[in-house]
Amino acid sequence: MAPTINWKELGFTYMQTDCFVTAEFRNGTWGAPQVQTDVMVPLHIAASCLHYGQAAFEGLKAFSRRDGSVALFRPLENQARIAATARRLVMEPPTDAIFMESIRLLIERNRSWVPPYGTGASLYVRPLLIGLTPRVGVKPADDYLLAVLCMPVGPYYKDGFFPVRAFIQEQYDRAAPHGVGNVKASGNYAAGMLGDIDGKNKGYPICLYLDSATHSYIDEFGTSNFLGITADDTYVTPDSSSVLPSITNDSLQQIAGDFGMKVERRRIQVGELSELKEVGACGTAAVITPVYSVTRGDTVYTFGSEKEAGATLTRLFKEIQGIQYGEIEDRHGWMVTV
Ligand SMILES: *Cc1c(COP(=O)(O)O)cnc(C)c1O
């Protein structure tokens, strides 16, 4: 079915496409990926994902490129990360072959939903891994479902690349040191919702979280990594056991290195915010969200102009988008054609 969509007006919301793909791990082995059209997934009432949170997810994008091809951005990194999440939650990791074949089949069957080149839109791919086995005693499931769905999503910044105000959320932490903050456990998002809503109610679109043991070092934003640019144009990003290893952040660090910038991944004290000239939040959905200010109690740290993003973040943003849309050479071999 060919969708009638105004690609340029798309936001970041769920939309049903032609189909999704599932693969099941049963009796100790992965079955072949299957195309599904019924969006209702039958689950046993006692399935371990429902009761004890054996659930992991991923997010990546496919792009229509200038040369007419469709390519995924660094999908094997998402495969490695869902496998790491699965191991941490004692779930069965999907193999590279099952993961990649599921996504390949998904995109093949949803071709008409991949936004055309030049619209600024892309196809968001959402893999989900859940424990299926009926269990009431606390024990990992034996059987697992990998489901992969997709939806076209907008150019995140329809009206431009505008800086936002951030709030340091200290009443609610989102991840513990050596907990599960460094993996993409579904429950992490539930744990962060109250803090993020509290921040929104106070007038801040995003919240910044500190290390929960001491509240003195920066961890990350609710659903995106923290990056800062110092006065001498060094790229700094927190090193913490409770930060999710963002593929966007890793890619931006490599691009910063290509630009000849110094890159530092280290602990960052809250007070160091006063030394940063640009701050951004980064992740797959928006790539980079420029941050104009960070508020902690009565202290407000500001970075550059409220009207436009800083020069370095803008340059990093354009470079990564240029690689994704096939306008700039893919010198790191990140794009995987499907
Ligand atoms: C997914 C996620 C990110 C962003 O990771 P990307 O790979 O860049 O999309 C950042 N922080 C958290 C908590 C996340 O769950």
The ligand as an SDF file (V2000), in Angstrom:
LIG
                    3D

 15 15  0  0  0  0  0  0  0  0999 V2000
   19.0350    5.1980   23.1840 C   0  0  0  0  0  0  0  0  0  0  0  0
   19.5620    6.1530   24.1960 C   0  0  0  0  0  0  0  0  0  0  0  0
   20.4670    7.1790   23.8570 C   0  0  0  0  0  0  0  0  0  0  0  0
   20.8960    7.4630   22.4290 C   0  0  0  0  0  0  0  0  0  0  0  0
   21.5890    6.4260   21.8170 O   0  0  0  0  0  0  0  0  0  0  0  0
   21.7690    6.4320   20.2240 P   0  0  0  0  0  0  0  0  0  0  0  0
   22.4440    5.1550   19.9250 O   0  0  0  0  0  0  0  0  0  0  0  0
   22.5770    7.6130   19.8840 O   0  0  0  0  0  0  0  0  0  0  0  0
   20.3870    6.5280   19.6680 O   0  0  0  0  0  0  0  0  0  0  0  0
   20.9570    7.9760   24.8700 C   0  0  0  0  0  0  0  0  0  0  0  0
   20.5820    7.8100   26.1570 N   0  0  0  0  0  0  0  0  0  0  0  0
   19.7130    6.8530   26.5170 C   0  0  0  0  0  0  0  0  0  0  0  0
   19.3350    6.7210   27.9330 C   0  0  0  0  0  0  0  0  0  0  0  0
   19.1630    6.0000   25.5560 C   0  0  0  0  0  0  0  0  0  0  0  0
   18.3020    5.0640   25.9200 O   0  0  0  0  0  0  0  0  0  0  0  0
  1  2  1  0
  2  3  1  0
  2 14  2  0
  3  4  1  0
  3 10  2  0
  4  5  1  0
  5  6  1  0
  6  7  2  0
  6  8  1  0
  6  9  1  0
 10 11  1  0
 11 12  2  0
 12 13  1  0
 12 14  1  0
 14 15  1  0
M  END
$$$$
